[in-house]
């Protein structure tokens, strides 16, 4: 076996389907999409007794060579937020090299919980899943429930130490040497009082969370399907990218599995885009409930400071890269409040940030807040410092000023979920018996 992944779904599939299974030999994981993964080893402590040396993590570019060299019988595709065409390009490469090709059904890798589970997923990265997750967590907390948020994996450090992670305070992130990408997902939860679990071994993670929570909230990243079997599956769709809900893997799978579809960003999307995603929900789900929502942004500070300024817009990295969005909260705020222009960061980009622009030229005049390690964070800081902007608008889920020294005037822009009309997510939770109607008076 060869498992094609990106340090997340691939490890989970191995743990649930192949670990300790003598009928299979997983020769290697391949890596793509996320920097600094390849060249490492999935450690023996996590790989099990059949792999005393661990399992190597090798570049996906070597897939054909690996299939032929090791006489691979089957390649398993195990990463997300890619086009259906991309999935089958990897499939064609595998088949041509001599291996069969497999996608594992979500039900095979969903762990059953002893507690009620709400899963919140999306059809694309950057749809607004995180703000939806925080809103649902707030409803559950206000009803008196203890909530444990289980985050989609982001194991970019020492995998053995990251097997089971528990975050309750900012200091826990500091102790774990969390990257920008991890903090962007975890810090907003901690700020609202949510207990967060993440890591590599989700059987152990779930059992740890169950000991402290009444309800498990699966916060699924990168438009992946849930790792935990949900009692309620909420999926966020994005009318800014109409049609993507049917063109990306496994976003379409999430859509077709959804109990509830949140159509987000209707305040800024075109009616044509909204109609397209509504038609997709109608045609490709089994009667999913539709909740309409807006994503208004909020500028922290005096918005007059934006007027007539040359603004550098810093947006969430994965949303701009493989998420393919061409704007975010910072850009919207700059335009609405009369910025003179958006500063193009590409002439000032250094190191890994410059390489990101080379790999994703469609990003344009925005700065993706890439931060998969200290080196990338240093490159991000230097790129901002070298730019000739008057003002930096930070549209990332966390305040970058907590992590890097921005030597220019900077303001933060955030999103929140605003439900429009009925039904609401509260109505859905009441209907499913997850909260009592009287609990939220």
Buried (B, 14 or more C-beta within 10 A) or exposed (E): BBBBBBBBBBBBBBBBBBBEEEEBBBBBBBBBBBBBBBEBBBBBEBBBEBBEEBBBBBBBEEBBEBBEEBEBBBBBBBBBBBBBEBBBEBBEBBBEBEBEBBBBEBEEBBBEBEBBBBBBBBBBBBBBBBBBBBBBBBBBBEBEBEBBBBBBBBBBBEBBBBBBBBBEEBEBBEEBEBBBBBBBBBBBBBEBEBBBBBBBBBEBBBBBBBEEBBBBBBBBBBBBBBBBBBBBBBBBBBBBBBEBBBBBBBBBBBBBBBBBBBBBBBEBBEEEBBEBBBEBBEEBBEEBBBBBBBBBBEBEEEBEBBEEBBBBBBBBBBBBBBBBBBBBBBBBBBBEBEBBEBBBBBEBBBBBBBBBBEEBEEBBBBBBBBBBBEEBBBBBBBBBBEBEBBBBBBBBBBBBEEBBEBEEEBBBBBBBBBBEEEBBBBBBBBBBEBBEEEBBE
